[in-house]
Amino acid sequence: MTTESPAPAKKWRGQTLHDRADERREQLLDAALELVANEGVAALTMRAVTRAASLSPRYFYESFPDRDALLFAVFDRTVEQLQQRVAGAMADEEGMEPKCYAAFDCAARFFDHDPRAARLLLRESLADNTLREHALDALPHFILSTAVEFLSDAAVATDVDQTRIQLDTSALSGSVVTLFLDWTEGRLDLPRERLVSYCTELVVGMLNRHAAGPQEPASR
């Protein structure tokens, strides 16, 4: 008994229905990034994004159940793009300090090349309540993955208090995000290399303190 092969997917102008749906989804993501970068998250609505993407509103629900799903998707796509670049830059280096420098330099170049990503990841993720909750896990780690890795190793090697690790990582994350935000928005007028070197010094200094082991409290 022979079985019939499934009929080939129908194509229109060389694309299958699935290909066309994927293309429309990317159009919506691109339009959403532009809207958020130019007007902020508050401007992101179903009607605004479909109009910007030159698509019928019915195609919005083909890819996203609601506006928040689109917002999270464009945020996650941007974070993934940055993380892939940072991971590649770090892989080419050996040792704690070169890896940290490579990660910060890659992030700075990424934001300098695409200011839209800087506004979405650095400003809107903190200013918008809906996006803030979604971004809590991703934002502190998009630059500091190297630091977290080395901090974990230091904690195992020196019995550093895990709470101290969390406090230092949170404090450092906030500092680095603020530095990058001020730099991308022009409040810090300095070369990229100076910013990267300073951020690297912050991370390496903290890592070295942990590697040295617990410190005795200062006497009064």
Secondary structure as a PSIPRED ss2 file (coil, helix, strand):
# PSIPRED VFORMAT (PSIPRED V4.0)

   1 M C   1.000  0.000  0.000
   2 T C   1.000  0.000  0.000
   3 T C   1.000  0.000  0.000
   4 E C   1.000  0.000  0.000
   5 S C   1.000  0.000  0.000
   6 P C   1.000  0.000  0.000
   7 A C   1.000  0.000  0.000
   8 P C   1.000  0.000  0.000
   9 A C   1.000  0.000  0.000
  10 K C   1.000  0.000  0.000
  11 K E   0.000  0.000  1.000
  12 W E   0.000  0.000  1.000
  13 R C   1.000  0.000  0.000
  14 G C   1.000  0.000  0.000
  15 Q E   0.000  0.000  1.000
  16 T E   0.000  0.000  1.000
  17 L H   0.000  1.000  0.000
  18 H H   0.000  1.000  0.000
  19 D H   0.000  1.000  0.000
  20 R H   0.000  1.000  0.000
  21 A H   0.000  1.000  0.000
  22 D H   0.000  1.000  0.000
  23 E H   0.000  1.000  0.000
  24 R H   0.000  1.000  0.000
  25 R H   0.000  1.000  0.000
  26 E H   0.000  1.000  0.000
  27 Q H   0.000  1.000  0.000
  28 L H   0.000  1.000  0.000
  29 L H   0.000  1.000  0.000
  30 D H   0.000  1.000  0.000
  31 A H   0.000  1.000  0.000
  32 A H   0.000  1.000  0.000
  33 L H   0.000  1.000  0.000
  34 E H   0.000  1.000  0.000
  35 L H   0.000  1.000  0.000
  36 V H   0.000  1.000  0.000
  37 A H   0.000  1.000  0.000
  38 N H   0.000  1.000  0.000
  39 E H   0.000  1.000  0.000
  40 G C   1.000  0.000  0.000
  41 V H   0.000  1.000  0.000
  42 A H   0.000  1.000  0.000
  43 A H   0.000  1.000  0.000
  44 L C   1.000  0.000  0.000
  45 T C   1.000  0.000  0.000
  46 M H   0.000  1.000  0.000
  47 R H   0.000  1.000  0.000
  48 A H   0.000  1.000  0.000
  49 V H   0.000  1.000  0.000
  50 T H   0.000  1.000  0.000
  51 R H   0.000  1.000  0.000
  52 A H   0.000  1.000  0.000
  53 A C   1.000  0.000  0.000
  54 S C   1.000  0.000  0.000
  55 L C   1.000  0.000  0.000
  56 S C   1.000  0.000  0.000
  57 P H   0.000  1.000  0.000
  58 R H   0.000  1.000  0.000
  59 Y H   0.000  1.000  0.000
  60 F H   0.000  1.000  0.000
  61 Y H   0.000  1.000  0.000
  62 E H   0.000  1.000  0.000
  63 S H   0.000  1.000  0.000
  64 F C   1.000  0.000  0.000
  65 P C   1.000  0.000  0.000
  66 D C   1.000  0.000  0.000
  67 R H   0.000  1.000  0.000
  68 D H   0.000  1.000  0.000
  69 A H   0.000  1.000  0.000
  70 L H   0.000  1.000  0.000
  71 L H   0.000  1.000  0.000
  72 F H   0.000  1.000  0.000
  73 A H   0.000  1.000  0.000
  74 V H   0.000  1.000  0.000
  75 F H   0.000  1.000  0.000
  76 D H   0.000  1.000  0.000
  77 R H   0.000  1.000  0.000
  78 T H   0.000  1.000  0.000
  79 V H   0.000  1.000  0.000
  80 E H   0.000  1.000  0.000
  81 Q H   0.000  1.000  0.000
  82 L H   0.000  1.000  0.000
  83 Q H   0.000  1.000  0.000
  84 Q H   0.000  1.000  0.000
  85 R H   0.000  1.000  0.000
  86 V H   0.000  1.000  0.000
  87 A H   0.000  1.000  0.000
  88 G H   0.000  1.000  0.000
  89 A H   0.000  1.000  0.000
  90 M H   0.000  1.000  0.000
  91 A H   0.000  1.000  0.000
  92 D C   1.000  0.000  0.000
  93 E C   1.000  0.000  0.000
  94 E C   1.000  0.000  0.000
  95 G C   1.000  0.000  0.000
  96 M H   0.000  1.000  0.000
  97 E H   0.000  1.000  0.000
  98 P H   0.000  1.000  0.000
  99 K H   0.000  1.000  0.000
 100 C H   0.000  1.000  0.000
 101 Y H   0.000  1.000  0.000
 102 A H   0.000  1.000  0.000
 103 A H   0.000  1.000  0.000
 104 F H   0.000  1.000  0.000
 105 D H   0.000  1.000  0.000
 106 C H   0.000  1.000  0.000
 107 A H   0.000  1.000  0.000
 108 A H   0.000  1.000  0.000
 109 R H   0.000  1.000  0.000
 110 F H   0.000  1.000  0.000
 111 F H   0.000  1.000  0.000
 112 D H   0.000  1.000  0.000
 113 H H   0.000  1.000  0.000
 114 D C   1.000  0.000  0.000
 115 P H   0.000  1.000  0.000
 116 R H   0.000  1.000  0.000
 117 A H   0.000  1.000  0.000
 118 A H   0.000  1.000  0.000
 119 R H   0.000  1.000  0.000
 120 L H   0.000  1.000  0.000
 121 L H   0.000  1.000  0.000
 122 L H   0.000  1.000  0.000
 123 R H   0.000  1.000  0.000
 124 E H   0.000  1.000  0.000
 125 S H   0.000  1.000  0.000
 126 L H   0.000  1.000  0.000
 127 A H   0.000  1.000  0.000
 128 D C   1.000  0.000  0.000
 129 N H   0.000  1.000  0.000
 130 T H   0.000  1.000  0.000
 131 L H   0.000  1.000  0.000
 132 R H   0.000  1.000  0.000
 133 E H   0.000  1.000  0.000
 134 H H   0.000  1.000  0.000
 135 A H   0.000  1.000  0.000
 136 L C   1.000  0.000  0.000
 137 D C   1.000  0.000  0.000
 138 A C   1.000  0.000  0.000
 139 L C   1.000  0.000  0.000
 140 P C   1.000  0.000  0.000
 141 H H   0.000  1.000  0.000
 142 F H   0.000  1.000  0.000
 143 I H   0.000  1.000  0.000
 144 L H   0.000  1.000  0.000
 145 S H   0.000  1.000  0.000
 146 T H   0.000  1.000  0.000
 147 A H   0.000  1.000  0.000
 148 V H   0.000  1.000  0.000
 149 E H   0.000  1.000  0.000
 150 F H   0.000  1.000  0.000
 151 L H   0.000  1.000  0.000
 152 S H   0.000  1.000  0.000
 153 D H   0.000  1.000  0.000
 154 A H   0.000  1.000  0.000
 155 A H   0.000  1.000  0.000
 156 V H   0.000  1.000  0.000
 157 A H   0.000  1.000  0.000
 158 T H   0.000  1.000  0.000
 159 D C   1.000  0.000  0.000
 160 V C   1.000  0.000  0.000
 161 D C   1.000  0.000  0.000
 162 Q H   0.000  1.000  0.000
 163 T H   0.000  1.000  0.000
 164 R H   0.000  1.000  0.000
 165 I H   0.000  1.000  0.000
 166 Q H   0.000  1.000  0.000
 167 L H   0.000  1.000  0.000
 168 D H   0.000  1.000  0.000
 169 T H   0.000  1.000  0.000
 170 S H   0.000  1.000  0.000
 171 A H   0.000  1.000  0.000
 172 L H   0.000  1.000  0.000
 173 S H   0.000  1.000  0.000
 174 G H   0.000  1.000  0.000
 175 S H   0.000  1.000  0.000
 176 V H   0.000  1.000  0.000
 177 V H   0.000  1.000  0.000
 178 T H   0.000  1.000  0.000
 179 L H   0.000  1.000  0.000
 180 F H   0.000  1.000  0.000
 181 L H   0.000  1.000  0.000
 182 D H   0.000  1.000  0.000
 183 W H   0.000  1.000  0.000
 184 T H   0.000  1.000  0.000
 185 E C   1.000  0.000  0.000
 186 G C   1.000  0.000  0.000
 187 R C   1.000  0.000  0.000
 188 L C   1.000  0.000  0.000
 189 D C   1.000  0.000  0.000
 190 L C   1.000  0.000  0.000
 191 P C   1.000  0.000  0.000
 192 R H   0.000  1.000  0.000
 193 E H   0.000  1.000  0.000
 194 R H   0.000  1.000  0.000
 195 L H   0.000  1.000  0.000
 196 V H   0.000  1.000  0.000
 197 S H   0.000  1.000  0.000
 198 Y H   0.000  1.000  0.000
 199 C H   0.000  1.000  0.000
 200 T H   0.000  1.000  0.000
 201 E H   0.000  1.000  0.000
 202 L H   0.000  1.000  0.000
 203 V H   0.000  1.000  0.000
 204 V H   0.000  1.000  0.000
 205 G H   0.000  1.000  0.000
 206 M H   0.000  1.000  0.000
 207 L H   0.000  1.000  0.000
 208 N H   0.000  1.000  0.000
 209 R H   0.000  1.000  0.000
 210 H H   0.000  1.000  0.000
 211 A H   0.000  1.000  0.000
 212 A C   1.000  0.000  0.000
 213 G C   1.000  0.000  0.000
 214 P C   1.000  0.000  0.000
 215 Q C   1.000  0.000  0.000
 216 E C   1.000  0.000  0.000
 217 P C   1.000  0.000  0.000
 218 A C   1.000  0.000  0.000
 219 S C   1.000  0.000  0.000
 220 R C   1.000  0.000  0.000
